[in-house]
Amino acid sequence: MLSPSEPLEDTLCSRVRLRILKLLMESQTLTTAQIAEKVQVNYVVARTHLDVLEKGDILAHINFGKRIRYYRLKESAKADAVRRFIEAWQGPGNHT
């Protein structure tokens, strides 16, 4: 997977990943299953994209029990930069 030195393109090169980021900007915290449903991909595909975003220092998760993960935007410089980029591209409050 990605290391911290991987280029930006490798982390953000996917429409699914961008939809996940926009969704989490709006919803703040969601499970893998909720994210998969809302971005209309299967669970395995969602989990793969979530792993890339997490390794890219943009997302973080917390475990609820043994099998449920809640994802959110991480409080990091990269996550803040991505958040600002999406807001600048679409305008504040317009995450669709």
Protein Blocks (a to p, Z undefined) as FASTA:
>chain_A
ZZfkbcfklmmmpfklmmmmmmmmmnopacfklmmmmnopafklmmmmmmmmmmnopacc
ddehjkbccddddddfklmmmmmmmmmmnoghiaZZ
